[in-house]
Amino acid sequence: MLMNQCLVFKIRLALAKERNITPNIKPIQEDIMADLEPKKIRSFTARTLEDQQAFIENTWCDHCQKENLGLNSPVEYEQGGTVYIEGKCSVCAHLVITELTNDDF
């Protein structure tokens, strides 16, 4: 996650330099600092079975570049005020991380 944000940071800086403008890096800095906070493990199994199944089935795998492949070994945690569910893709076993939004609760 941190590596992706660093890449976004570099892209924004390059675009700003190209356009000769001053970039707004505060939101990026806040995201990076949030990633440095420790993960607070939450109980995924405290969710209803229906919700658990929905989160396990509705996924996106960056490696496979496909949606809804499934998630093995889900772990729910909070970091930087954001709730995540992560596990392994059912097809390729690469890490899959889902960021929960208010719509997901």
Backbone bond lengths (Angstrom), bond angles and torsions (degrees), N, CA, C in turn:
res aa  C-N    CA-C-N  psi(-1)  N-CA   C-N-CA  omega(-1)  CA-C   N-CA-C  phi
1 M - - - 1.431 - - 1.530 110.49 -
2 L 1.301 116.25 -46.09 1.463 120.73 -179.63 1.525 110.35 -62.83
3 M 1.339 117.27 -38.40 1.458 120.51 -179.66 1.530 109.90 -63.64
4 N 1.340 118.01 -40.45 1.455 121.21 178.59 1.525 110.91 -62.93
5 Q 1.340 117.38 -40.68 1.453 120.67 -179.63 1.522 111.01 -68.89
6 C 1.312 117.42 -35.73 1.464 120.27 176.08 1.522 110.62 -64.46
7 L 1.325 117.23 -38.20 1.457 121.87 177.59 1.529 109.87 -64.79
8 V 1.331 117.17 -44.27 1.460 121.21 177.21 1.526 109.74 -60.12
9 F 1.320 116.27 -42.46 1.457 121.87 178.52 1.529 110.64 -57.82
10 K 1.325 116.57 -48.20 1.470 121.03 -179.43 1.522 111.38 -63.31
11 I 1.330 116.80 -40.11 1.469 120.44 179.95 1.526 110.26 -65.09
12 R 1.349 116.27 -44.22 1.468 119.23 179.06 1.523 111.64 -63.16
13 L 1.322 117.05 -40.26 1.464 119.84 177.98 1.523 110.89 -63.61
14 A 1.339 116.74 -42.41 1.468 120.31 -179.95 1.525 110.84 -64.45
15 L 1.334 117.28 -42.55 1.469 120.38 178.70 1.529 110.99 -64.38
16 A 1.323 116.02 -41.00 1.467 119.61 179.20 1.523 110.53 -63.23
17 K 1.323 116.59 -43.10 1.463 120.88 179.46 1.523 110.16 -63.23
18 E 1.327 115.93 -42.67 1.463 121.12 -179.86 1.527 110.76 -62.77
19 R 1.317 117.15 -37.42 1.466 122.16 -177.80 1.531 112.02 -91.48
20 N 1.340 115.69 -0.39 1.462 121.57 178.63 1.533 111.83 58.36
21 I 1.347 116.03 45.88 1.460 121.39 177.07 1.532 109.17 -127.12
22 T 1.319 115.98 163.50 1.454 121.13 177.73 1.523 108.39 -89.35
23 P 1.329 118.09 122.21 1.468 120.30 -177.54 1.528 111.68 -76.07
24 N 1.326 115.28 150.42 1.461 120.77 173.19 1.528 106.94 -92.52
25 I 1.335 116.99 98.92 1.463 119.97 -175.40 1.521 113.08 -98.21
26 K 1.350 117.98 -2.49 1.450 120.37 -178.07 1.535 112.52 -57.37
27 P 1.355 120.33 -47.98 1.467 118.75 179.09 1.535 112.74 -59.59
28 I 1.313 116.79 -36.38 1.466 120.38 179.52 1.520 109.95 -68.06
29 Q 1.326 117.01 -42.99 1.461 120.56 178.28 1.525 110.57 -60.94
30 E 1.343 117.72 -39.77 1.463 121.24 178.88 1.524 110.76 -64.72
31 D 1.335 117.50 -40.76 1.466 121.25 177.75 1.521 111.06 -62.60
32 I 1.321 116.99 -43.55 1.463 120.95 -179.37 1.525 110.01 -64.94
33 M 1.317 117.54 -42.48 1.464 120.61 178.69 1.530 110.74 -64.16
34 A 1.320 117.34 -37.32 1.469 120.53 178.40 1.521 110.20 -63.06
35 D 1.332 117.28 -37.04 1.463 120.70 179.01 1.525 112.05 -68.04
36 L 1.318 117.53 -21.79 1.455 120.60 179.75 1.528 111.99 -81.73
37 E 1.340 117.13 -14.38 1.456 120.81 177.14 1.528 109.27 -70.40
38 P 1.329 117.45 149.60 1.462 119.30 179.19 1.530 111.48 -69.11
39 K 1.310 115.44 152.26 1.463 121.15 177.38 1.524 108.80 -77.72
40 K 1.321 115.85 133.78 1.464 121.60 174.54 1.523 106.88 -104.08
41 I 1.327 116.18 106.70 1.460 121.16 -176.84 1.523 110.04 -65.33
42 R 1.319 115.50 135.91 1.460 122.92 176.96 1.531 108.51 -118.36
43 S 1.301 116.80 166.91 1.464 120.83 -177.77 1.526 110.70 -92.71
44 F 1.323 115.69 102.77 1.468 120.67 176.79 1.520 110.27 -62.40
45 T 1.325 117.07 -35.48 1.471 121.20 -177.62 1.528 112.28 -74.03
46 A 1.336 118.06 -8.34 1.462 120.38 175.00 1.536 110.82 -74.54
47 R 1.310 116.58 -15.76 1.468 121.29 176.94 1.531 109.20 -74.74
48 T 1.324 116.22 159.30 1.456 119.54 176.77 1.526 109.09 -64.14
49 L 1.309 116.67 154.69 1.470 120.11 178.39 1.524 110.89 -58.91
50 E 1.327 115.99 -35.07 1.467 120.30 178.74 1.531 110.79 -63.94
51 D 1.330 116.50 -44.76 1.469 120.16 178.27 1.523 111.18 -65.82
52 Q 1.328 117.21 -43.27 1.466 120.66 178.67 1.527 109.84 -56.94
53 Q 1.337 116.02 -47.38 1.467 120.33 -178.25 1.524 111.05 -62.83
54 A 1.331 116.75 -40.12 1.468 120.44 179.67 1.522 110.95 -62.72
55 F 1.336 117.14 -43.29 1.467 119.95 179.96 1.522 111.66 -69.70
56 I 1.311 117.96 -32.03 1.469 122.01 179.11 1.527 110.80 -72.37
57 E 1.321 116.61 -35.92 1.469 120.57 -176.50 1.528 113.16 -85.68
58 N 1.324 118.09 -36.47 1.468 121.94 -174.52 1.521 110.06 -93.10
59 T 1.310 116.10 86.64 1.456 122.08 -174.92 1.528 110.80 -128.98
60 W 1.304 115.75 169.51 1.463 122.72 170.92 1.519 107.51 -134.44
61 C 1.319 116.95 125.46 1.458 121.30 177.68 1.525 108.62 -104.03
62 D 1.341 116.28 117.75 1.463 120.85 178.57 1.523 111.30 -64.89
63 H 1.335 116.69 -34.80 1.462 120.11 -178.44 1.531 111.11 -69.44
64 C 1.330 117.33 -48.29 1.474 121.40 -179.59 1.528 112.06 -78.53
65 Q 1.347 116.58 -20.21 1.461 122.60 -175.81 1.535 111.09 57.95
66 K 1.350 114.69 41.66 1.466 120.98 179.55 1.514 109.21 -140.22
67 E 1.326 114.26 156.01 1.454 119.71 179.27 1.527 111.48 -103.72
68 N 1.321 114.20 160.25 1.464 123.15 172.44 1.523 114.28 56.37
69 L 1.325 116.76 41.55 1.463 121.24 177.43 1.526 111.77 -88.15
70 G 1.321 116.86 -14.98 1.459 120.89 179.72 1.515 111.53 102.49
71 L 1.335 114.22 161.89 1.457 122.07 -174.69 1.519 109.08 -135.70
72 N 1.320 117.31 128.23 1.463 122.76 176.06 1.523 109.50 -103.53
73 S 1.314 116.84 149.58 1.475 123.87 175.61 1.528 113.07 54.03
74 P 1.341 117.67 54.47 1.468 119.07 -178.55 1.524 112.76 -66.62
75 V 1.333 115.32 139.13 1.463 123.23 176.00 1.523 106.52 -130.57
76 E 1.319 115.80 129.78 1.463 120.22 178.82 1.525 108.67 -105.35
77 Y 1.331 115.84 137.13 1.456 119.95 177.97 1.521 110.24 -152.01
78 E 1.321 114.52 164.02 1.452 121.71 175.53 1.522 108.13 -116.96
79 Q 1.316 115.59 137.37 1.456 120.89 178.78 1.517 108.41 -147.59
80 G 1.317 116.10 125.71 1.461 119.81 179.20 1.517 113.19 61.08
81 G 1.336 117.69 30.50 1.457 121.85 179.03 1.519 114.22 82.00
82 T 1.322 117.88 2.51 1.460 122.34 179.21 1.523 109.15 -113.87
83 V 1.337 115.91 140.98 1.462 121.19 179.27 1.530 108.68 -98.01
84 Y 1.340 115.44 136.14 1.464 122.35 -179.79 1.525 109.67 -128.54
85 I 1.316 115.27 153.45 1.464 121.91 167.59 1.518 105.12 -124.76
86 E 1.321 115.84 125.07 1.461 119.08 178.64 1.518 109.63 -127.80
87 G 1.295 114.47 155.72 1.460 121.92 178.52 1.515 108.70 -171.47
88 K 1.315 115.92 -160.45 1.464 120.34 -179.13 1.516 109.47 -113.10
89 C 1.326 115.65 139.29 1.459 121.91 177.64 1.526 108.88 -58.11
90 S 1.326 116.96 135.15 1.463 121.35 -179.54 1.524 112.77 -67.10
91 V 1.320 117.04 -19.24 1.467 120.57 -178.25 1.529 111.94 -94.97
92 C 1.343 117.52 -52.88 1.473 120.43 -172.69 1.536 114.03 -108.94
93 A 1.318 117.12 -9.51 1.472 124.10 179.13 1.533 113.66 69.62
94 H 1.332 118.61 12.49 1.461 120.52 173.72 1.524 109.43 -76.48
95 L 1.308 116.05 157.95 1.454 122.41 -178.65 1.523 110.88 -64.76
96 V 1.327 115.64 132.62 1.463 122.84 176.15 1.521 106.67 -122.80
97 I 1.331 116.80 127.71 1.457 121.22 179.46 1.527 108.36 -123.53
98 T 1.328 115.15 126.91 1.454 121.68 177.03 1.517 108.58 -111.24
99 E 1.319 116.94 123.89 1.457 121.72 176.31 1.523 107.28 -91.39
100 L 1.317 116.59 123.45 1.451 120.78 -178.70 1.521 110.25 -84.76
101 T 1.314 114.97 137.39 1.458 121.22 176.66 1.520 108.42 -108.40
102 N 1.325 117.26 173.69 1.455 120.27 179.16 1.526 111.55 -58.58
103 D 1.327 118.06 -29.80 1.459 121.75 177.67 1.520 112.05 -64.52
104 D 1.338 117.43 -25.88 1.462 122.19 -177.06 1.525 112.87 -79.83
105 F 1.331 117.39 -16.26 1.468 119.71 -174.74 1.477 111.05 -84.67
